[in-house]
Amino acid sequence: MVRESEHGHEGRPIALVGLSLVALAVGVLAGGSSVLFRALVAGIHNLFLLGTLSFYYDPNLHTPASWLGPLVILSPAIGGIAVIMLMRALPSDRRGQGVSDIIDAIYYREGRVRTISAFAKSFAAGVQSASGGSVGREAAIVQIGAALASRLSRLLDLAQWQRMTLVAAGAAAGLAGAFNAPLGSIVFAIELMLPEISARTLLPVTIATGASTFVTRFYYGMQPTFLVQTVMATHLRIAGVLGLVPFLLFGILLGFASWSMIAVLGWAERQFARITPNPYLQHIVGMLIVGVLSYGTMVGTGHYFVAGPSYAALQDMLRGDVATLGFFALIFAAKLLATVLTLGSGGSGGVFSASLVIGAAFGGVMGTVTMLVAPSLGVDVTDFCIVGMAGMLGGTTGAAITAIVMVFELTRDYNVIVPMILGVTLALSVRRAVLPESVYTLKLVKKGHEVPDALQANTYRIRHADKAMAADFELRQAAEPLEEVIASLEETGKPLYLVIADGARIKGYLRLDAGFKLWQSREPGMTLGDLARTDFVLARPVDAMFDVIGRLARRGGNLAIVVRGARRIPRADDVSGYIALDTMGAAVISNARAYSAPPTRNPFPILYRRRVVRPIRFWRDKLRGSRSEPET
């Protein structure tokens, strides 16, 4: 059997039913891993902060004051040492974090997520969060799901596109297990990870996500991640257009806040590297400051507001327990600083949870100010908190629809959906205008790994072969002498394709480039059959170009010969046209023209901006223009 690896691919494709069953297994494994990982994080958290051995911990509830007292300041630093040990044990090219590493694996490593590295980084993120570092658990669970999917697909020796699909499915399943948000997780995979969106890729993602959600809900129940004090639909809080105006301003501010968070993270990494080249010392310094922040909030407010994912602080804001401007501002500044210190000093973990908390606190500030400035609008601070969650998440990650759908699933508050759409849209637009890259793609771009920020439908790929083929070919017999054929053909200045037949059988083809009249036979008496190329595939007129291109890719072909009729073995007189690679390229360029926006700044001198230079036409137009100018 000829394997795809001979043509630049690997593995063998399986039917969609089989791929769906594999995705089901991936979802179950990801859901089970989510449960086990939560238990592991709970055990480390309880051991570090409470001195007890227990594998249950509800992050939505505030952690009681630690038995260590002021020594709890050392907890993030001690956990940070273990984190750096784990990260330094990995090769330097395998230290990418969470979602960024998965995106890189899909686009640049053919869907190969390194299993040992992924589990080591996930365990490091768990230790970081459990010991008091300001990161969440979602990035670790996402990476575990992707690693399991990659390993399973390699064990089954699946085709490359199926492995990449399963990696995206595993990542989505992990996120669903972390947040109990299956719909948002599916959209997350679509927006950030799937190179292709079709039934054959979406079905495995939805199956894996659904299976993971079922497993985690079996353990943790059906309730949303966060509880919000909502009102009935008949008493909507935003009843008029004027009520949306503050959210328009808030969306713009969220865009700048998202940009600031990404920029400050990069700035912090550079500053820690300048302080000392020792990674242990860098992280210890950063985590000691985080420990001081955490203990300071406990002394001042009674709770560790910045330790770990800070879901309890987020729950307080959504429930209305936080009501003062100063309190919102304190949580916003402290959580932002703690997150920047944790990750900027070399820590491991994701910014997903931190974005939610920082956005909600920023929303609390904006909502409180709006109530003071315009009390007649009757806005609710909780609405601003929810919009802030979605806006900050969408602005930093670049996944706008994911932010809207996931925050809705996390809160189940439909009343604020319109302000949320406005806020996320404006936040992402402003952030991309200032900084095109997201928190996930910025590091990839810096090392030369560009990631597409749009998936455009290629209309050429859905054309039928008879609409994409060219018919300007000549059918010739293999026994015809080469010199006689060349003498009988007419030079057109364009490539000419000959379909070569051996009696009634299609033998091959020959491409004659411009200037073929100058050809000379290497040996006397050569025939067309001696030069016939066989790197072609056959296509029916109704075949979609998507299938034709796939056939060419699998078999290493350079030409598709379109044959009409229903005969299983086509004959030479059934040939109706051909599809060459150069015509495909021209068609793809034509398709992309509608979506190609001009660059904001052309980096080349004006002399070279004209793509096509025709000297004769240029001077002719010059002369005509000078003659037509009126005399003064």
C-alpha positions as CSV (number, residue, x, y, z in Angstrom):
1,M,0.0,0.0,0.0
2,V,1.3,3.5,-0.9
3,R,1.4,5.7,2.2
4,E,0.8,9.4,2.0
5,S,4.2,10.1,3.5
6,E,5.7,9.4,0.1
7,H,4.0,12.6,-1.1
8,G,4.7,14.8,1.9
9,H,1.9,13.6,4.1
10,E,1.8,11.1,6.9
11,G,-0.6,8.4,8.0
12,R,-3.8,7.2,6.6
13,P,-7.2,8.9,6.6
14,I,-10.2,7.1,8.2
15,A,-13.8,7.6,7.6
16,L,-15.7,10.3,9.3
17,V,-17.5,7.7,11.5
18,G,-14.2,6.4,12.7
19,L,-12.8,9.9,13.3
20,S,-15.9,10.8,15.3
21,L,-15.4,7.7,17.5
22,V,-11.8,8.8,18.1
23,A,-13.0,12.3,19.0
24,L,-15.4,10.8,21.5
25,A,-12.5,9.0,23.2
26,V,-10.5,12.2,23.2
27,G,-13.4,14.0,24.8
28,V,-13.8,11.4,27.5
29,L,-10.1,11.4,28.2
30,A,-10.0,15.3,28.3
31,G,-13.0,15.4,30.7
32,G,-11.5,12.8,33.0
33,S,-8.1,14.6,32.9
34,S,-9.9,17.8,33.8
35,V,-11.4,16.2,36.9
36,L,-8.0,14.7,37.9
37,F,-6.2,17.9,37.3
38,R,-8.7,19.9,39.4
39,A,-8.2,17.4,42.2
40,L,-4.4,17.8,41.9
41,V,-4.6,21.5,42.0
42,A,-6.9,21.3,45.0
43,G,-4.5,19.0,46.9
44,I,-1.5,21.3,46.3
45,H,-3.5,24.4,47.2
46,N,-4.8,22.9,50.5
47,L,-1.3,21.7,51.4
48,F,0.4,25.0,50.6
49,L,-2.2,27.4,52.2
50,L,-4.2,25.4,54.7
51,G,-1.7,22.6,55.8
52,T,-4.3,19.9,55.1
53,L,-4.4,17.0,52.6
54,S,-7.7,17.3,50.8
55,F,-8.4,17.0,47.0
56,Y,-11.5,19.3,47.1
57,Y,-11.3,23.0,46.6
58,D,-14.0,25.3,45.3
59,P,-12.2,28.3,43.7
60,N,-15.5,30.3,43.8
61,L,-15.2,30.4,47.6
62,H,-12.6,32.5,49.4
63,T,-9.7,30.6,50.9
64,P,-9.6,31.0,54.7
65,A,-6.7,32.7,56.3
66,S,-3.6,30.5,56.1
67,W,-2.2,28.9,59.2
68,L,1.2,30.2,58.1
69,G,0.2,33.8,58.8
70,P,2.7,36.3,57.2
71,L,4.8,33.4,56.0
72,V,2.2,32.8,53.4
73,I,4.1,35.4,51.4
74,L,6.7,32.7,50.7
75,S,4.1,30.3,49.3
76,P,4.1,31.6,45.7
77,A,7.9,31.8,45.7
78,I,8.3,28.2,46.9
79,G,5.8,27.0,44.2
80,G,7.6,29.2,41.7
81,I,10.9,27.4,42.3
82,A,9.2,24.1,41.4
83,V,7.8,25.7,38.3
84,I,11.1,26.9,37.1
85,M,12.7,23.5,37.7
86,L,10.0,21.9,35.6
87,M,10.4,24.4,32.8
88,R,14.2,24.3,32.8
89,A,14.1,20.6,32.5
90,L,12.6,21.0,29.0
91,P,14.6,22.0,25.9
92,S,14.4,25.7,25.2
93,D,12.3,25.1,22.0
94,R,9.6,23.3,24.1
95,R,8.9,26.0,26.7
96,G,6.0,27.6,24.8
97,Q,2.9,28.3,27.0
98,G,-0.5,26.8,26.7
99,V,-2.6,27.9,23.8
100,S,0.2,29.5,21.9
101,D,2.1,26.2,21.8
102,I,-1.0,24.4,20.6
103,I,-1.6,26.9,17.8
104,D,2.1,26.5,16.8
105,A,1.8,22.8,16.8
106,I,-1.2,22.9,14.5
107,Y,0.2,25.4,11.9
108,Y,3.9,24.5,12.1
109,R,4.3,21.0,13.5
110,E,1.6,19.1,11.7
111,G,-0.5,18.7,14.8
112,R,2.3,17.1,16.9
113,V,2.0,18.2,20.5
114,R,4.9,16.9,22.5
115,T,3.2,14.8,25.2
116,I,5.9,14.9,27.9
117,S,6.5,18.6,27.5
118,A,2.7,19.3,27.5
119,F,2.2,17.4,30.8
120,A,5.2,18.9,32.4
121,K,4.1,22.5,31.5
122,S,0.5,21.6,32.6
123,F,1.8,20.3,36.0
124,A,3.9,23.5,36.3
125,A,0.9,25.7,35.7
126,G,-1.1,23.7,38.3
127,V,1.6,24.2,40.9
128,Q,1.8,27.9,39.9
129,S,-1.9,28.5,40.4
130,A,-2.3,26.3,43.5
131,S,0.6,27.9,45.4
132,G,-0.7,31.4,44.9
133,G,0.5,32.5,41.5
134,S,-1.9,34.8,39.6
135,V,-2.8,32.3,36.8
136,G,-5.7,30.1,36.0
137,R,-6.0,26.4,35.4
138,E,-7.6,26.5,31.9
139,A,-4.4,26.7,29.9
140,A,-3.1,23.5,31.5
141,I,-6.2,21.6,30.9
142,V,-6.4,22.8,27.3
143,Q,-2.8,21.6,26.7
144,I,-3.5,18.2,28.3
145,G,-6.5,17.7,26.0
146,A,-4.5,18.6,23.0
147,A,-1.6,16.4,24.0
148,L,-3.8,13.4,24.5
149,A,-5.5,14.0,21.1
150,S,-2.1,14.3,19.4
151,R,-0.7,11.1,21.0
152,L,-3.9,9.1,20.2
153,S,-3.9,10.2,16.6
154,R,-0.2,9.3,16.2
155,L,-0.8,5.8,17.8
156,L,-3.6,5.3,15.2
157,D,-1.4,6.7,12.4
158,L,-4.0,9.1,11.2
159,A,-3.7,11.5,8.3
160,Q,-2.2,14.9,9.0
161,W,-5.5,16.9,8.6
162,Q,-7.2,14.5,11.0
163,R,-4.5,14.8,13.6
164,M,-4.7,18.6,13.4
165,T,-8.5,18.4,13.8
166,L,-8.2,16.1,16.8
167,V,-5.7,18.4,18.4
168,A,-8.1,21.3,18.1
169,A,-10.9,19.0,19.4
170,G,-8.8,18.0,22.4
171,A,-8.0,21.7,23.2
172,A,-11.7,22.6,23.0
173,A,-12.6,19.6,25.1
174,G,-10.1,20.7,27.8
175,L,-11.5,24.2,27.8
176,A,-15.0,22.9,28.1
177,G,-13.9,20.7,31.1
178,A,-12.3,23.7,32.8
179,F,-15.2,26.1,32.5
180,N,-18.3,24.0,31.8
181,A,-18.9,26.0,28.6
182,P,-19.2,23.7,25.6
183,L,-20.5,26.2,23.1
184,G,-17.8,28.8,23.8
185,S,-15.2,26.1,23.6
186,I,-16.3,25.0,20.2
187,V,-16.2,28.6,18.9
188,F,-12.7,28.9,20.6
189,A,-11.5,26.0,18.4
190,I,-13.1,27.5,15.3
191,E,-11.6,31.0,15.8
192,L,-8.1,30.1,17.0
193,M,-7.2,26.6,16.0
194,L,-9.0,25.1,13.0
195,P,-7.2,25.7,9.7
196,E,-10.4,24.4,7.9
197,I,-14.0,24.8,8.9
198,S,-16.2,22.1,7.4
199,A,-18.5,19.3,8.5
200,R,-15.6,16.8,8.7
201,T,-13.6,19.1,11.1
202,L,-16.5,20.6,13.1
203,L,-18.1,17.2,13.9
204,P,-15.1,15.8,15.8
205,V,-14.7,19.1,17.7
206,T,-18.4,19.1,18.8
207,I,-18.3,15.5,19.8
208,A,-15.1,15.8,21.9
209,T,-16.4,19.0,23.6
210,G,-19.8,17.4,24.4
211,A,-18.2,14.3,25.8
212,S,-15.8,16.3,28.0
213,T,-18.7,18.5,29.2
214,F,-20.7,15.4,30.1
215,V,-17.9,13.9,32.1
216,T,-17.2,17.1,34.1
217,R,-20.8,17.8,34.7
218,F,-21.2,14.3,36.1
219,Y,-18.8,15.3,38.9
220,Y,-19.5,19.0,39.3
221,G,-23.2,19.4,38.3
222,M,-25.1,21.5,35.8
223,Q,-24.8,25.0,37.3
224,P,-22.9,27.7,35.5
225,T,-19.4,28.6,36.6
226,F,-20.4,31.9,38.1
227,L,-23.7,32.9,39.6
228,V,-25.1,36.3,38.7
229,Q,-28.0,38.2,40.3
230,T,-30.2,38.5,37.1
231,V,-33.6,40.0,36.5
232,M,-36.5,38.7,34.5
233,A,-36.6,39.5,30.8
234,T,-39.7,41.7,31.4
235,H,-37.6,44.0,33.5
236,L,-34.5,44.5,31.4
237,R,-32.0,46.9,32.9
238,I,-31.1,48.6,29.5
239,A,-34.3,49.9,28.0
240,G,-33.1,52.7,25.7
241,V,-30.5,53.7,23.3
242,L,-29.0,56.2,25.7
243,G,-28.3,53.3,28.1
244,L,-25.9,51.9,25.4
245,V,-23.8,55.0,25.2
246,P,-21.6,54.2,28.2
247,F,-20.9,50.8,26.9
248,L,-19.6,52.3,23.6
249,L,-17.1,54.3,25.5
250,F,-16.3,51.3,27.7
251,G,-15.6,49.1,24.7
252,I,-13.0,51.6,23.4
253,L,-11.4,51.8,26.8
254,L,-11.3,48.0,27.0
255,G,-9.4,47.9,23.7
256,F,-6.7,50.1,25.1
257,A,-6.7,48.1,28.4
258,S,-6.3,44.8,26.3
259,W,-3.4,46.4,24.5
260,S,-1.8,47.6,27.7
261,M,-2.0,44.2,29.3
262,I,-0.2,42.5,26.4
263,A,2.3,45.3,26.1
264,V,3.0,45.3,29.9
265,L,3.5,41.6,29.9
266,G,6.2,41.9,27.2
267,W,7.8,44.8,29.1
268,A,7.9,42.9,32.3
269,E,9.7,40.0,30.7
270,R,12.4,42.3,29.3
271,Q,12.8,44.0,32.7
272,F,13.2,40.8,34.6
273,A,15.8,39.6,32.1
274,R,17.7,42.9,32.6
275,I,17.7,42.5,36.4
276,T,19.4,39.1,36.3
277,P,20.0,36.3,33.8
278,N,19.2,33.7,36.5
279,P,15.6,32.4,35.8
280,Y,15.2,31.2,39.4
281,L,16.1,34.6,40.9
282,Q,13.9,36.4,38.4
283,H,10.9,34.3,39.4
284,I,11.6,34.3,43.1
285,V,11.6,38.1,43.1
286,G,8.4,38.3,41.1
287,M,6.6,35.8,43.2
288,L,7.7,37.4,46.5
289,I,6.0,40.6,45.3
290,V,2.9,38.5,44.4
291,G,3.0,37.0,47.9
292,V,3.1,40.4,49.5
293,L,0.2,41.6,47.3
294,S,-1.8,38.5,48.3
295,Y,-1.2,38.9,52.0
296,G,-1.7,42.6,51.8
297,T,-5.2,42.1,50.4
298,M,-5.9,39.6,53.1
299,V,-4.9,42.1,55.8
300,G,-6.8,45.0,54.2
301,T,-9.9,43.2,53.0
302,G,-10.1,39.8,54.6
303,H,-9.5,37.8,51.5
304,Y,-6.7,36.7,49.2
305,F,-8.1,38.5,46.2
306,V,-5.1,38.0,43.8
307,A,-4.0,34.4,44.6
308,G,-4.6,31.8,42.0
309,P,-7.4,32.3,39.4
310,S,-9.3,34.7,41.7
311,Y,-12.7,33.2,40.8
312,A,-14.0,34.1,44.3
313,A,-13.2,37.8,43.6
314,L,-15.0,37.5,40.3
315,Q,-18.0,35.8,41.9
316,D,-18.2,38.6,44.5
317,M,-18.3,41.3,41.7
318,L,-21.0,39.4,39.7
319,R,-23.1,38.9,42.8
320,G,-22.9,42.5,43.8
321,D,-20.9,42.0,47.0
322,V,-18.3,44.5,45.8
323,A,-19.9,47.9,45.4
324,T,-17.4,50.7,45.9
325,L,-15.2,52.4,43.3
326,G,-12.1,52.1,45.4
327,F,-12.6,48.3,45.9
328,F,-13.1,47.7,42.2
329,A,-10.0,49.8,41.4
330,L,-8.0,47.9,44.0
331,I,-8.9,44.5,42.6
332,F,-8.2,45.8,39.0
333,A,-4.7,47.1,39.9
334,A,-3.7,44.3,42.2
335,K,-4.8,41.5,39.8
336,L,-3.2,43.1,36.8
337,L,0.1,43.6,38.7
338,A,0.1,40.1,40.1
339,T,-0.6,38.6,36.7
340,V,2.2,40.6,35.0
341,L,4.6,39.6,37.8
342,T,3.7,36.0,37.6
343,L,4.1,35.5,33.9
344,G,6.6,38.3,33.3
345,S,9.1,36.7,35.7
346,G,8.9,33.4,33.9
347,G,5.9,31.7,35.4
348,S,3.6,29.1,33.7
349,G,-0.1,29.4,33.2
350,G,-2.8,31.1,31.1
351,V,-4.2,34.6,31.0
352,F,-7.8,33.5,30.3
353,S,-8.9,33.6,34.0
354,A,-6.9,36.8,34.7
355,S,-8.5,38.5,31.7
356,L,-11.9,37.7,33.1
357,V,-11.1,39.1,36.6
358,I,-9.3,42.2,35.4
359,G,-12.1,42.9,32.9
360,A,-14.8,42.5,35.5
361,A,-13.0,44.8,37.9
362,F,-12.4,47.4,35.2
363,G,-16.1,47.1,34.4
364,G,-16.9,47.7,38.1
365,V,-14.9,50.9,37.9
366,M,-16.6,52.1,34.8
367,G,-20.1,51.1,36.0
368,T,-19.6,52.9,39.3
369,V,-18.4,56.1,37.6
370,T,-21.3,56.0,35.2
371,M,-23.8,55.7,38.1
372,L,-22.2,58.7,39.7
373,V,-22.0,60.8,36.5
374,A,-25.3,59.8,35.0
375,P,-27.6,58.3,37.6
376,S,-30.7,58.9,35.4
377,L,-29.5,56.1,33.0
378,G,-30.2,53.5,35.7
379,V,-27.3,51.3,34.7
380,D,-26.3,48.3,36.7
381,V,-22.7,47.8,37.8
382,T,-23.0,44.0,37.2
383,D,-23.7,44.6,33.5
384,F,-20.4,46.5,33.2
385,C,-18.6,43.7,35.0
386,I,-19.9,41.1,32.5
387,V,-19.2,43.3,29.5
388,G,-15.7,43.9,31.0
389,M,-15.1,40.1,31.2
390,A,-16.0,39.6,27.6
391,G,-14.3,42.7,26.3
392,M,-11.0,42.0,28.0
393,L,-11.1,38.3,27.0
394,G,-11.9,39.1,23.4
395,G,-9.4,42.0,23.2
396,T,-6.4,40.0,24.6
397,T,-7.1,36.7,22.8
398,G,-8.5,38.0,19.6
399,A,-11.4,35.6,19.8
400,A,-14.4,37.9,19.8
401,I,-17.2,35.3,19.3
402,T,-15.6,33.0,21.8
403,A,-15.6,35.8,24.4
404,I,-19.3,36.6,23.8
405,V,-20.5,33.0,23.8
406,M,-18.3,31.8,26.7
407,V,-19.1,34.7,29.0
408,F,-22.8,34.2,28.4
409,E,-22.3,30.5,29.2
410,L,-20.4,31.3,32.3
411,T,-23.0,33.7,33.7
412,R,-26.2,32.7,31.9
413,D,-27.2,36.4,31.9
414,Y,-28.9,37.1,28.6
415,N,-30.0,40.7,29.6
416,V,-26.5,42.1,28.8
417,I,-26.0,40.4,25.5
418,V,-26.3,43.5,23.3
419,P,-23.9,45.7,25.4
420,M,-21.6,42.7,25.4
421,I,-21.5,42.5,21.6
422,L,-20.8,46.2,21.4
423,G,-18.1,46.1,24.0
424,V,-16.3,43.1,22.6
425,T,-16.4,44.4,19.0
426,L,-15.0,47.8,20.0
427,A,-12.4,46.3,22.3
428,L,-11.0,44.0,19.6
429,S,-11.2,46.7,16.9
430,V,-9.2,49.2,19.0
431,R,-6.7,46.6,20.2
432,R,-6.0,45.4,16.7
433,A,-5.6,49.0,15.4
434,V,-2.9,49.6,18.1
435,L,-1.4,46.1,18.1
436,P,-2.3,43.5,15.4
437,E,-1.2,40.5,17.4
438,S,-3.0,38.9,20.3
439,V,-1.5,37.6,23.5
440,Y,-1.4,34.1,21.9
441,T,0.2,35.0,18.6
442,L,2.6,37.8,19.6
443,K,5.4,35.4,20.7
444,L,4.8,33.2,17.7
445,V,5.2,36.1,15.3
446,K,8.4,37.2,17.0
447,K,10.0,33.8,16.2
448,G,8.8,34.0,12.6
449,H,5.7,31.8,12.9
450,E,2.9,33.8,11.4
451,V,-0.7,32.6,12.1
452,P,-3.6,33.6,9.9
453,D,-6.1,35.9,11.5
454,A,-8.9,35.2,9.0
455,L,-10.3,32.1,7.3
456,Q,-11.6,33.1,4.0
457,A,-13.9,30.9,1.9
458,N,-12.1,30.1,-1.4
459,T,-14.8,30.1,-4.0
460,Y,-12.5,28.6,-6.5
461,R,-12.3,25.4,-4.5
462,I,-16.1,24.8,-4.7
463,R,-16.2,25.3,-8.5
464,H,-16.9,22.3,-10.7
465,A,-14.0,21.1,-12.8
466,D,-15.7,22.0,-16.0
467,K,-15.9,25.6,-14.9
468,A,-12.3,25.7,-13.9
469,M,-10.8,23.8,-16.9
470,A,-9.1,25.1,-20.1
471,A,-10.1,23.6,-23.4
472,D,-7.2,24.9,-25.6
473,F,-5.4,21.6,-25.9
474,E,-4.6,19.3,-28.8
475,L,-5.1,15.5,-28.8
476,R,-2.2,13.7,-30.4
477,Q,-1.2,10.1,-30.7
478,A,1.9,8.8,-29.0
479,A,3.4,7.4,-32.2
480,E,3.6,10.8,-34.0
481,P,7.1,12.0,-34.6
482,L,8.1,14.9,-32.4
483,E,9.6,17.1,-35.1
484,E,6.5,16.8,-37.3
485,V,4.2,17.7,-34.5
486,I,6.3,20.8,-33.6
487,A,6.3,21.9,-37.2
488,S,2.5,21.5,-37.5
489,L,1.7,23.5,-34.3
490,E,1.3,27.3,-34.2
491,E,3.2,29.4,-31.7
492,T,0.9,31.6,-29.6
493,G,3.3,32.9,-27.0
494,K,1.6,30.9,-24.3
495,P,2.1,27.4,-23.0
496,L,0.4,24.7,-25.1
497,Y,-0.8,21.4,-23.7
498,L,-0.9,18.2,-25.7
499,V,-2.9,15.3,-24.4
500,I,-1.2,12.2,-25.7
501,A,-3.1,9.0,-26.5
502,D,-2.0,5.5,-27.2
503,G,-4.8,4.4,-29.4
504,A,-7.9,4.9,-27.4
505,R,-6.1,5.0,-24.0
506,I,-4.9,8.2,-22.4
507,K,-1.1,7.8,-22.1
508,G,-0.1,11.2,-20.7
509,Y,0.5,14.8,-21.6
510,L,3.1,17.2,-22.8
511,R,3.5,20.9,-22.0
512,L,5.1,23.0,-24.7
513,D,6.4,26.3,-23.3
514,A,6.6,29.5,-25.4
515,G,9.4,29.2,-28.0
516,F,8.9,25.4,-28.5
517,K,9.5,26.0,-32.3
518,L,13.2,26.2,-31.4
519,W,13.2,22.7,-29.9
520,Q,15.5,20.1,-31.4
521,S,15.3,16.4,-30.7
522,R,18.1,14.9,-28.7
523,E,17.8,11.7,-30.7
524,P,16.4,11.3,-34.2
525,G,13.0,9.7,-34.6
526,M,11.7,10.7,-31.1
527,T,7.9,10.4,-30.7
528,L,5.5,12.1,-28.4
529,G,5.2,8.9,-26.5
530,D,8.8,9.1,-25.6
531,L,8.2,12.5,-23.8
532,A,4.8,11.9,-22.4
533,R,4.5,12.9,-18.8
534,T,2.4,10.7,-16.5
535,D,2.1,12.9,-13.5
536,F,-1.6,13.6,-14.0
537,V,-4.9,12.7,-12.4
538,L,-8.4,12.4,-14.0
539,A,-11.4,14.4,-13.0
540,R,-15.1,14.4,-14.0
541,P,-16.7,17.7,-15.1
542,V,-18.9,17.7,-11.9
543,D,-16.0,17.1,-9.5
544,A,-15.5,20.0,-7.1
545,M,-12.1,21.7,-7.3
546,F,-11.6,20.9,-3.6
547,D,-11.5,17.1,-4.5
548,V,-9.4,17.7,-7.6
549,I,-6.8,19.6,-5.7
550,G,-6.8,16.9,-3.0
551,R,-6.2,14.3,-5.7
552,L,-3.3,16.2,-7.1
553,A,-1.8,16.6,-3.7
554,R,-2.1,13.0,-2.7
555,R,-0.6,11.6,-6.0
556,G,2.0,14.4,-6.6
557,G,0.3,15.4,-9.9
558,N,0.9,18.5,-12.0
559,L,-2.1,18.3,-14.2
560,A,-5.8,17.3,-14.0
561,I,-7.3,16.0,-17.2
562,V,-11.1,16.4,-17.3
563,V,-13.0,13.6,-19.0
564,R,-16.7,13.5,-19.8
565,G,-19.0,10.5,-20.0
566,A,-19.8,7.7,-17.5
567,R,-17.3,5.1,-18.6
568,R,-15.2,3.8,-15.7
569,I,-12.1,3.7,-17.8
570,P,-12.2,6.9,-19.9
571,R,-10.9,7.0,-23.5
572,A,-8.9,9.6,-25.2
573,D,-11.9,11.0,-27.1
574,D,-13.6,11.6,-23.7
575,V,-11.1,14.4,-22.8
576,S,-12.8,17.7,-22.6
577,G,-10.2,19.9,-21.0
578,Y,-7.3,20.2,-18.5
579,I,-6.6,22.1,-15.2
580,A,-3.0,23.1,-14.8
581,L,-1.2,24.3,-11.7
582,D,-0.5,27.8,-13.2
583,T,-4.2,28.3,-14.0
584,M,-5.0,27.3,-10.4
585,G,-2.7,30.0,-9.1
586,A,-4.2,32.6,-11.3
587,A,-7.7,31.6,-10.1
588,V,-6.7,31.7,-6.4
589,I,-5.3,35.2,-6.9
590,S,-8.5,36.3,-8.6
591,N,-10.5,34.9,-5.7
592,A,-8.3,36.7,-3.1
593,R,-8.6,40.0,-4.9
594,A,-12.0,40.8,-3.3
595,Y,-10.6,40.3,0.2
596,S,-7.2,41.9,-0.2
597,A,-7.0,45.2,1.6
598,P,-4.3,47.7,0.5
599,P,-1.5,48.1,3.1
600,T,-1.7,51.1,5.3
601,R,1.9,52.0,4.4
602,N,3.8,50.9,1.3
603,P,7.4,50.3,2.3
604,F,8.8,50.5,-1.2
605,P,9.9,53.7,-3.1
606,I,7.3,55.1,-5.5
607,L,9.5,54.1,-8.4
608,Y,8.8,50.4,-7.7
609,R,5.2,50.5,-6.7
610,R,3.9,49.9,-10.2
611,R,3.8,46.2,-10.6
612,V,3.8,46.2,-14.4
613,V,5.9,48.6,-16.4
614,R,5.3,49.0,-20.2
615,P,7.8,51.5,-21.5
616,I,6.3,51.9,-25.0
617,R,2.8,52.6,-23.5
618,F,4.3,54.9,-20.9
619,W,6.1,57.2,-23.5
620,R,3.2,57.0,-25.9
621,D,0.9,58.3,-23.2
622,K,3.4,60.9,-22.2
623,L,3.6,62.2,-25.8
624,R,-0.1,62.2,-26.2
625,G,-0.5,64.1,-23.0
626,S,2.0,66.8,-23.9
627,R,0.4,67.3,-27.3
628,S,-3.1,67.7,-25.8
629,E,-2.0,70.4,-23.3
630,P,-3.4,73.8,-24.3
631,E,-1.0,76.6,-25.1
632,T,-0.8,79.4,-22.6
